[in-house]
């Protein structure tokens, strides 16, 4: 096994993707929620070795759970993980003297090692020249010049590793060494091997003058986010229509092929309508992930974190919390896990507790259906789509709610000083299409696996509850009212009636706890069972006829603050070491959702 190690922003993940391609597996280390990415690396002699991508760290003196895992793995102390046979240390050629210190620290471990001198193209662009052979001689190990995003140097890394993997692993050193002395040595080595120095990255500084400007910077960030949410509707419509047509065709084919009965109802009303109601939103989710991946790989995301530091400080956090929170736009689970990079425990806990308030991609199908049903598709100011504006507003309300919750938490249950914010700025670079493609493939597969797993199971269970027992022969009410689901909905309706929800909505909220997007499949199943078989309608048309506008707006407000899914609660329990904080998280988000939905409902009734 070979471990890929390096400082954050050294291009380590891009190199991992380039070396392993699609031969990757993503999971968690046993006993912790730190992500474990592993893949297969082909060597020139025909062998294939396991390559693991360890979390980025600046030293072997850990300050966060992520860095602790990296230290334990390379020291051979991580439970369920054997010690690596060799290390590939990835360093940034444009920041040599700082990154070399970590290489010197790793060298003390006594493991066979190859140094990947990454981003040499950026160093050359800046006018910096490095004597790679001299650096290899001084360090006493192979040094390979690489450009991960352009797949340069990959074969040289594999060739340098092959003779090092002899099957014997030396014992690790006990101490990492004096970091101050190692830093001095690193600067001396960098000065020796740097044969030509660049005149600074003027174009990067010019970009930073805009992106980090106190006035233009926030405007640019808001514009990028607004573009992202406009694109979610504008770009996704055509592929969504194709998926929707495919689901409709399958429903019609199944209806024509099967005789009336429970089997046809299960397939058409349960599986196809329920799961299909969610799957059609895959294009919107991929567009959202596309923007997030591009912002991360281009180097802009860290600058956005610096930009947000002043605002975050006002609520008791710092800019380091911004990246976990922006990651929560995709899903709260990786956002919560990303909070491990925050060293201060109270700051980390606050970030974990508010991460679910950021609008995750699982809410996207909910928003999209309700907006399509009740918000007209007309231009605003001549060029903006009203539906995109509403979507942007819902995300904005989620952010505002998260910041308000953080302000309260930092003055009550997580009270403590606001920590300082230090983070290395990554280089601006064009995102690698291959890395974007791999990221989108992984997200699409995870979404479809979720649709084929938890959503399918929840939909079938709800269909069964909504189908039996059958209504009597002289029934005067809709068939669902006689079912188990109908009785559950009737029992819950009084709790949610004050905020404008009917029994169908109350019933859909229950499986929606498994995954937020299940609420849409649940509504699709419930309303499909009561639909007129002779005049079939889509979910959007059914909701228009069943809900009022105040109810629809209240439902949107509920999902802005909705209690998180069971997976999020489980990850929070693992991160915090018990059920105390997940229980607290569920209680306060439920209260915010109930109050927010109720206020929206009654205000809309008064104004409309």
SEVOKE-370696 format. One line per 8 residues: their letters; for each residue x, y negated, z negated of C-alpha. Coordinates in Angstrom, 3 decimals. Layout:
% SEVOKE-370696
a = X,Y,Z  ...
***
This chain:
% SEVOKE-370696
xxxxxxxx = 0.000,0.000,0.000  1.219,-3.509,0.894  0.043,-6.628,-0.959  -0.428,-9.953,0.842  0.436,-12.707,-1.657  0.798,-16.472,-1.443  -0.196,-19.930,-2.616  -3.665,-21.237,-1.766
xxxxxxxx = -3.828,-22.895,1.671  -0.770,-21.004,2.984  -2.861,-19.291,5.689  -2.861,-15.953,3.889  -6.423,-14.974,4.760  -5.934,-15.928,8.425  -2.845,-13.705,8.495  -4.786,-10.871,6.841
xxxxxxxx = -7.550,-11.153,9.451  -5.000,-11.210,12.272  -3.123,-8.146,10.952  -6.177,-6.016,10.184  -8.866,-7.292,12.575  -12.158,-5.487,11.995  -10.494,-2.730,9.971  -11.495,-4.375,6.697
xxxxxxxx = -13.401,-3.402,3.584  -14.641,-5.916,1.035  -15.544,-4.979,-2.534  -14.701,-5.850,-6.114  -11.891,-4.724,-8.372  -13.118,-2.227,-10.990  -14.327,-3.953,-14.130  -14.139,-7.508,-12.717
xxxxxxxx = -15.965,-9.522,-10.071  -12.830,-10.667,-8.261  -13.207,-9.825,-4.577  -10.956,-7.128,-3.152  -10.270,-7.320,0.584  -8.424,-4.382,2.085  -7.623,-3.337,5.632  -5.425,-1.083,7.735
xxxxxxxx = -2.107,-2.293,9.159  -0.582,-0.317,12.030  3.227,0.030,11.946  5.419,0.434,15.050  6.376,4.017,14.090  2.732,5.128,14.213  2.045,4.987,10.485  -0.931,3.114,9.066
xxxxxxxx = -0.737,1.445,5.661  -3.304,-0.203,3.398  -3.004,-3.990,3.261  -4.734,-5.865,0.436  -5.353,-9.613,0.427  -4.764,-10.829,-3.136  -6.312,-14.074,-4.465  -4.159,-17.151,-3.896
xxxxxxxx = -2.027,-18.244,-6.845  0.789,-20.688,-7.527  2.687,-18.467,-9.967  2.600,-15.236,-11.974  1.575,-17.243,-15.042  -2.201,-17.062,-14.522  -4.587,-19.914,-15.306  -7.780,-18.300,-13.998
xxxxxxxx = -9.322,-14.820,-13.607  -8.388,-14.787,-9.899  -4.736,-15.445,-10.653  -4.800,-12.872,-13.457  -5.849,-10.161,-10.993  -3.026,-11.075,-8.607  -0.495,-10.828,-11.436  -1.834,-7.494,-12.666
xxxxxxxx = -1.849,-5.957,-9.173  1.753,-6.867,-8.346  2.846,-5.802,-11.850  1.005,-2.482,-11.525  -1.316,-3.235,-14.464  -4.677,-3.635,-12.696  -7.168,-0.894,-13.579  -8.170,1.213,-10.584
xxxxxxxx = -5.407,-0.198,-8.358  -1.989,1.354,-7.844  1.075,-0.842,-7.698  2.006,-2.062,-4.181  4.900,-0.400,-2.372  5.855,-3.734,-0.807  4.831,-7.393,-0.694  4.278,-9.783,2.196
xxxxxxxx = 4.715,-13.283,0.743  3.028,-15.939,2.881  4.511,-19.439,2.662  3.697,-22.711,4.406  6.539,-23.887,6.643  5.398,-27.499,6.236  5.660,-27.305,2.434  8.712,-25.098,2.078
xxxxxxxx = 10.253,-26.308,-1.165  7.055,-25.831,-3.170  6.093,-22.453,-1.727  9.591,-20.989,-2.023  9.410,-21.167,-5.810  6.694,-18.498,-5.823  8.807,-16.336,-3.481  11.702,-16.513,-5.941
xxxxxxxx = 9.350,-15.552,-8.749  8.028,-12.582,-6.765  11.580,-11.511,-5.922  12.227,-10.867,-9.604  9.659,-8.049,-9.499  12.135,-5.904,-7.564  9.608,-4.820,-4.931  10.525,-4.576,-1.228
xxxxxxxx = 9.426,-7.850,0.296  8.910,-9.625,3.619  8.391,-13.398,3.826  5.900,-14.663,6.425  6.939,-18.238,7.235  3.505,-19.346,8.407  2.358,-22.485,10.234  5.723,-22.963,11.966
xxxxxxxx = 3.855,-24.601,14.836  2.647,-27.360,12.511  6.172,-27.826,11.161  7.516,-28.091,14.722  4.752,-30.529,15.635  5.879,-32.715,12.737  9.500,-32.550,13.892  10.704,-30.144,11.182
xxxxxxxx = 13.158,-27.368,12.082  13.934,-24.431,9.757  16.832,-21.989,10.129  14.914,-18.729,9.664  18.026,-16.516,9.802  19.767,-18.594,7.122  16.666,-18.479,4.913  16.549,-14.687,5.272
xxxxxxxx = 20.227,-14.434,4.320  19.851,-16.618,1.215  16.724,-14.812,-0.015  18.121,-11.377,0.797  14.948,-10.227,2.538  13.375,-10.358,6.024  11.800,-13.694,6.972  9.393,-13.763,9.936
xxxxxxxx = 8.136,-16.949,11.585  4.357,-16.677,12.107  1.366,-18.633,13.347  -1.529,-16.589,11.965  -4.305,-18.449,13.771  -2.581,-17.786,17.114  -1.449,-14.229,16.271  2.244,-15.076,16.610
xxxxxxxx = 4.748,-12.946,14.721  2.354,-10.123,13.808  4.448,-7.395,15.416  7.590,-8.722,13.727  5.933,-8.440,10.312  4.953,-4.824,10.945  8.465,-4.065,12.245  10.082,-5.666,9.178
xxxxxxxx = 7.828,-3.705,6.820  8.350,-0.263,8.366  11.883,0.426,7.021  10.956,-0.922,3.562  8.172,1.622,2.987  10.294,4.582,1.877  7.836,6.039,-0.637  9.721,4.958,-3.765
xxxxxxxx = 8.634,1.901,-5.755  11.063,0.320,-8.245  9.827,-0.721,-11.710  8.617,-4.295,-12.140  10.522,-6.954,-14.075  9.015,-7.866,-17.435  9.172,-11.661,-17.162  8.546,-14.061,-14.270
xxxxxxxx = 11.510,-16.291,-15.133  11.870,-19.992,-15.949  9.604,-21.851,-13.520  11.586,-25.108,-13.793  14.839,-23.385,-12.825  13.091,-21.508,-10.023  11.678,-24.778,-8.685  15.151,-26.352,-8.629
xxxxxxxx = 16.526,-23.339,-6.791  13.647,-23.463,-4.297  14.294,-27.134,-3.510  17.992,-26.438,-3.020  17.250,-23.571,-0.623  14.709,-25.661,1.294  17.266,-28.441,1.666  19.853,-26.007,2.991
xxxxxxxx = 17.693,-24.274,5.623  15.836,-27.353,6.863  18.041,-28.471,9.746  15.757,-31.241,10.959  13.182,-33.235,9.049  10.009,-34.607,10.536  8.880,-38.174,10.353  5.747,-37.315,8.365
xxxxxxxx = 2.397,-36.329,9.690  1.135,-39.678,10.858  -2.000,-38.345,12.513  -2.949,-36.420,9.353  -2.483,-39.560,7.308  -4.675,-41.455,9.737  -7.379,-38.807,9.426  -7.105,-38.897,5.627
xxxxxxxx = -7.476,-42.677,5.743  -10.982,-42.016,7.093  -12.020,-38.768,5.397  -10.845,-39.911,1.943  -11.932,-43.538,2.291  -14.187,-44.605,-0.639  -16.846,-45.898,1.784  -16.389,-44.107,5.110
xxxxxxxx = -15.518,-40.775,3.481  -18.912,-40.226,1.788  -20.697,-41.426,4.931  -18.780,-38.896,7.026  -19.533,-36.095,4.546  -23.245,-36.946,4.502  -23.260,-37.092,8.323  -21.623,-33.663,8.588
xxxxxxxx = -24.101,-32.123,6.177  -26.997,-33.795,7.977  -25.712,-32.464,11.317  -25.495,-28.996,9.790  -29.143,-28.985,8.740  -30.343,-30.504,12.010  -28.454,-27.764,13.861  -30.071,-25.087,11.702
xxxxxxxx = -33.382,-25.963,13.384  -32.342,-27.294,16.789  -29.761,-24.663,17.774  -31.521,-21.643,16.303  -34.929,-22.027,17.910  -34.218,-20.112,21.142  -32.606,-17.014,19.544  -35.272,-17.030,16.826
xxxxxxxx = -37.992,-17.011,19.474  -36.288,-14.036,21.122  -36.119,-12.109,17.844  -39.731,-13.002,17.041  -40.845,-11.795,20.472  -38.951,-8.561,19.895  -40.679,-7.985,16.566  -44.084,-8.754,18.140
xxxxxxxx = -43.371,-6.276,20.955  -42.462,-3.569,18.456  -45.662,-4.221,16.494  -47.807,-3.995,19.610  -46.009,-0.854,20.756  -46.482,0.793,17.368  -50.151,-0.237,17.276  -50.733,1.271,20.715
xxxxxxxx = -48.796,4.477,19.990  -50.249,5.335,16.578  -53.863,5.964,15.591  -55.439,3.752,12.921  -54.449,4.796,9.438  -51.927,4.375,6.652  -48.918,5.357,8.769  -49.638,2.665,11.347
xxxxxxxx = -50.368,0.135,8.613  -47.087,0.981,6.867  -45.082,0.568,10.049  -46.885,-2.467,11.505  -48.113,-4.412,8.457  -45.437,-3.292,6.025  -42.063,-2.641,7.638  -42.189,-4.532,10.941
xxxxxxxx = -44.125,-7.546,9.734  -42.450,-7.735,6.328  -38.826,-7.142,7.314  -39.290,-8.807,10.701  -40.466,-11.995,8.985  -36.999,-12.282,7.441  -34.755,-10.889,10.201  -35.885,-13.556,12.679
xxxxxxxx = -34.056,-16.164,10.576  -30.647,-14.559,11.145  -29.656,-17.249,13.734  -30.295,-20.053,11.241  -28.244,-18.326,8.571  -25.357,-17.738,10.983  -25.375,-21.400,12.024  -25.155,-22.416,8.364
xxxxxxxx = -22.242,-20.035,7.782  -20.553,-21.251,10.976  -20.390,-24.800,9.654  -19.134,-23.697,6.236  -16.381,-21.508,7.761  -15.272,-24.280,10.139  -15.134,-26.865,7.350  -13.082,-24.508,5.181
xxxxxxxx = -10.610,-23.469,7.887  -10.104,-26.961,9.265  -8.843,-28.216,5.897  -11.765,-30.596,5.405  -13.468,-28.743,2.559  -10.698,-29.494,0.050  -10.780,-33.148,1.051  -14.522,-33.156,0.453
xxxxxxxx = -13.786,-31.802,-3.034  -11.414,-34.706,-3.694  -14.014,-37.076,-2.304  -16.657,-35.693,-4.663  -14.398,-35.807,-7.725  -15.600,-39.258,-8.803  -19.269,-38.222,-8.572  -18.608,-34.908,-10.299
xxxxxxxx = -16.784,-36.708,-13.134  -19.939,-38.691,-13.896  -21.776,-35.473,-14.766  -18.858,-34.003,-16.741  -17.265,-31.856,-14.002  -14.407,-32.460,-11.593  -13.750,-31.998,-7.892  -12.600,-28.397,-8.362
xxxxxxxx = -16.241,-27.450,-9.080  -17.274,-28.791,-5.665  -15.914,-25.847,-3.655  -17.812,-23.183,-5.680  -20.931,-25.335,-5.402  -20.606,-25.873,-1.643  -19.982,-22.118,-1.293  -23.314,-21.590,-3.054
xxxxxxxx = -25.035,-23.071,-0.007  -24.240,-19.712,1.587  -24.996,-17.622,-1.509  -24.833,-18.301,-5.243  -22.936,-15.042,-5.872  -19.663,-15.990,-4.104  -20.125,-19.504,-5.499  -20.243,-18.143,-9.037
xxxxxxxx = -17.269,-15.904,-8.330  -15.335,-18.849,-6.859  -15.705,-20.634,-10.208  -12.972,-18.311,-11.505  -10.458,-20.749,-10.005  -11.528,-23.310,-12.656  -9.187,-23.019,-15.627  -11.290,-24.807,-18.302
xxxxxxxx = -13.832,-22.263,-19.705  -16.607,-24.791,-20.413  -16.196,-26.393,-17.004  -16.301,-22.937,-15.406  -19.423,-21.970,-17.368  -21.218,-25.171,-16.367  -20.389,-24.550,-12.719  -21.727,-20.989,-12.982
xxxxxxxx = -24.965,-22.166,-14.595  -25.741,-24.779,-11.934  -24.533,-22.841,-8.857  -27.967,-21.193,-8.277  -29.535,-24.654,-7.929  -27.588,-25.209,-4.726  -29.852,-24.145,-1.878  -28.546,-20.753,-0.729
xxxxxxxx = -29.129,-19.171,2.678  -31.729,-16.809,1.162  -34.010,-19.819,0.714  -33.626,-20.715,4.373  -36.373,-18.336,5.621  -38.729,-19.728,2.955  -38.039,-23.322,3.949  -38.169,-22.552,7.663
xxxxxxxx = -41.586,-20.848,7.522  -43.250,-23.508,5.384  -41.700,-26.401,7.322  -42.718,-24.825,10.642  -46.275,-24.330,9.338  -46.901,-27.730,7.744  -44.317,-30.263,8.971  -44.912,-31.486,12.543
xxxxxxxx = -42.052,-31.175,14.996  -41.779,-34.816,15.986  -38.869,-37.249,16.284  -37.916,-39.696,13.544  -36.161,-42.954,14.475  -36.302,-41.755,18.045  -33.589,-39.081,17.851  -33.887,-37.153,14.552
xxxxxxxx = -36.239,-34.226,14.093  -38.673,-34.570,11.177  -38.306,-30.878,10.342  -34.524,-31.249,10.076  -34.948,-34.349,7.910  -37.217,-32.427,5.527  -34.728,-29.548,5.416  -31.912,-32.000,4.610
xxxxxxxx = -34.083,-33.526,1.875  -34.724,-30.136,0.273  -30.987,-29.454,0.145  -30.480,-32.942,-1.285  -33.039,-32.295,-4.039  -31.198,-29.083,-4.903  -27.886,-30.941,-5.214  -29.514,-33.684,-7.295
xxxxxxxx = -31.080,-31.059,-9.565  -27.719,-29.309,-9.988  -25.954,-32.553,-10.904  -28.720,-33.523,-13.341  -28.519,-30.082,-14.972  -24.722,-30.393,-15.206  -25.056,-33.809,-16.882  -27.379,-32.337,-19.518
xxxxxxxx = -25.347,-29.159,-20.031  -22.041,-31.010,-20.453  -23.601,-33.091,-23.202  -25.242,-30.172,-25.008  -24.432,-26.456,-24.733  -21.155,-26.815,-22.776  -19.998,-30.050,-24.357  -16.317,-30.844,-23.933
xxxxxxxx = -13.845,-33.200,-22.210  -13.806,-33.570,-18.436  -10.633,-31.868,-17.133  -8.258,-33.484,-14.682  -8.329,-32.495,-11.023  -5.165,-31.418,-9.195  -5.245,-29.506,-5.915  -2.862,-29.180,-2.982
xxxxxxxx = -4.177,-30.656,0.261  -4.177,-28.096,3.100  -3.053,-29.065,6.582  -5.556,-30.082,9.212  -5.793,-27.365,11.835  -8.140,-26.008,14.440  -10.157,-23.080,13.060  -9.208,-19.781,14.668
xxxxxxxx = -12.111,-18.432,16.785  -11.152,-14.899,15.721  -11.465,-15.792,12.020  -14.791,-17.502,12.650  -16.003,-14.443,14.543  -14.915,-12.043,11.786  -16.560,-14.226,9.136  -19.855,-14.446,11.037
xxxxxxxx = -19.812,-10.715,11.757  -19.359,-9.940,8.058  -22.162,-12.342,7.075  -24.529,-10.979,9.730  -23.830,-7.391,8.696  -24.358,-8.255,5.016  -27.676,-9.973,5.825  -28.938,-7.093,7.968
xxxxxxxx = -27.834,-4.562,5.354  -29.767,-6.579,2.785  -32.804,-6.611,5.093  -32.495,-2.860,5.607  -31.999,-2.252,1.898  -33.538,-4.328,-0.834  -35.960,-6.195,1.452  -37.178,-3.006,3.126
xxxxxxxx = -37.648,-1.218,-0.204  -39.456,-4.215,-1.715  -41.681,-4.574,1.338  -42.673,-0.898,1.389  -43.346,-0.952,-2.367  -45.501,-4.054,-2.016  -47.376,-2.522,0.928  -48.130,0.555,-1.173
xxxxxxxx = -49.324,-1.562,-4.099  -51.450,-3.668,-1.745  -52.982,-0.645,0.009  -54.063,1.580,-2.884  -56.485,2.255,-4.331  -58.747,1.954,-1.327  -61.865,-0.273,-1.558  -65.247,1.425,-2.073
xxxxxxxx = -67.579,2.003,0.869  -69.852,-0.893,-0.172  -66.960,-3.321,-0.798  -67.823,-7.006,-0.554  -64.335,-8.379,-1.240  -61.165,-8.162,0.868  -59.510,-4.753,0.590  -56.426,-6.110,-1.169
xxxxxxxx = -58.544,-7.310,-4.117  -59.209,-3.679,-5.055  -55.540,-2.668,-4.942  -52.907,-2.636,-7.664  -51.264,-5.675,-6.065  -54.589,-7.482,-6.058  -54.987,-6.915,-9.797  -51.399,-8.090,-10.441
xxxxxxxx = -52.013,-11.223,-8.395  -55.291,-11.886,-10.219  -53.521,-11.524,-13.597  -50.735,-13.936,-12.606  -52.955,-16.488,-10.868  -54.022,-18.350,-14.057  -50.356,-18.966,-14.898  -49.631,-20.545,-11.512
xxxxxxxx = -53.026,-22.103,-10.704  -52.101,-25.407,-12.447  -49.280,-25.938,-9.927  -51.477,-25.156,-6.916  -50.530,-21.507,-6.290  -53.113,-18.873,-5.341  -52.950,-15.171,-6.195  -51.154,-14.297,-2.938
xxxxxxxx = -48.354,-16.709,-3.808  -48.223,-15.501,-7.413  -47.931,-11.936,-6.149  -45.172,-12.833,-3.650  -43.073,-14.454,-6.394  -42.660,-11.108,-8.171  -40.741,-9.218,-5.423  -39.114,-12.554,-4.604
xxxxxxxx = -37.105,-12.063,-7.779  -35.257,-9.187,-6.095  -34.153,-11.559,-3.325  -35.592,-14.961,-2.539  -36.229,-14.210,1.123  -38.397,-11.224,0.063  -41.093,-13.777,-0.800  -41.583,-14.373,2.928
xxxxxxxx = -41.762,-10.664,3.751  -44.184,-10.266,0.823  -46.428,-13.055,2.127  -46.206,-11.520,5.603  -47.291,-8.133,4.248  -50.117,-9.465,2.057  -51.618,-11.717,4.729  -51.103,-9.064,7.425
xxxxxxxx = -53.233,-6.565,5.508  -56.104,-9.052,5.368  -55.714,-10.198,8.982  -58.170,-9.632,11.795  -56.779,-6.719,13.800  -58.571,-7.935,16.926  -57.007,-11.408,16.742  -53.483,-11.010,15.319
xxxxxxxx = -51.654,-14.120,14.114  -48.143,-14.860,13.002  -47.363,-15.760,9.401  -47.067,-19.471,10.225  -50.614,-19.582,11.645  -52.017,-17.589,8.708  -50.456,-19.906,6.161  -51.883,-22.963,7.920
xxxxxxxx = -55.338,-21.523,7.481  -54.852,-20.329,3.888  -52.936,-23.170,2.188  -53.400,-26.868,1.772  -50.508,-29.281,2.343  -50.115,-30.000,-1.419  -49.797,-26.257,-2.059  -47.196,-25.911,0.693
xxxxxxxx = -45.161,-28.832,-0.698  -45.399,-27.370,-4.213  -44.146,-24.021,-2.889  -41.138,-25.774,-1.327  -40.471,-27.590,-4.609  -40.638,-24.272,-6.476  -37.945,-22.785,-4.259  -35.699,-25.829,-4.632
xxxxxxxx = -35.273,-24.847,-8.296  -36.525,-21.239,-8.164  -35.187,-18.740,-10.724  -32.316,-16.850,-9.160  -32.412,-13.349,-7.738  -31.534,-10.276,-9.795  -28.130,-9.941,-8.100  -27.197,-13.461,-9.195
xxxxxxxx = -28.241,-12.728,-12.761  -26.195,-9.517,-12.737  -23.072,-11.296,-11.461  -23.553,-14.047,-14.037  -23.708,-11.412,-16.758  -20.429,-9.915,-15.549  -18.767,-13.320,-15.343  -19.943,-14.476,-18.786
xxxxxxxx = -19.678,-11.122,-20.585  -23.292,-10.704,-21.698  -26.966,-11.488,-21.111  -27.040,-14.698,-23.171  -26.141,-17.075,-20.346  -28.067,-15.267,-17.576  -31.134,-15.432,-19.825  -30.547,-19.116,-20.434
xxxxxxxx = -30.042,-19.662,-16.687  -33.325,-17.939,-15.838  -35.277,-19.843,-18.497  -34.111,-23.321,-17.559  -34.429,-22.810,-13.790  -37.945,-21.362,-14.251  -38.891,-24.446,-16.259  -37.429,-26.773,-13.611
xxxxxxxx = -39.241,-24.891,-10.828  -42.584,-24.915,-12.648  -42.415,-28.592,-13.557  -41.092,-29.589,-10.116  -43.800,-27.641,-8.264  -46.544,-28.935,-10.543  -45.447,-32.554,-10.225  -45.228,-32.203,-6.446
xxxxxxxx = -48.659,-30.616,-6.194  -50.494,-33.226,-8.233  -48.630,-36.138,-6.660  -49.393,-34.818,-3.169  -53.069,-34.382,-4.065  -53.214,-37.955,-5.294  -51.520,-39.413,-2.218  -52.910,-37.226,0.582
***
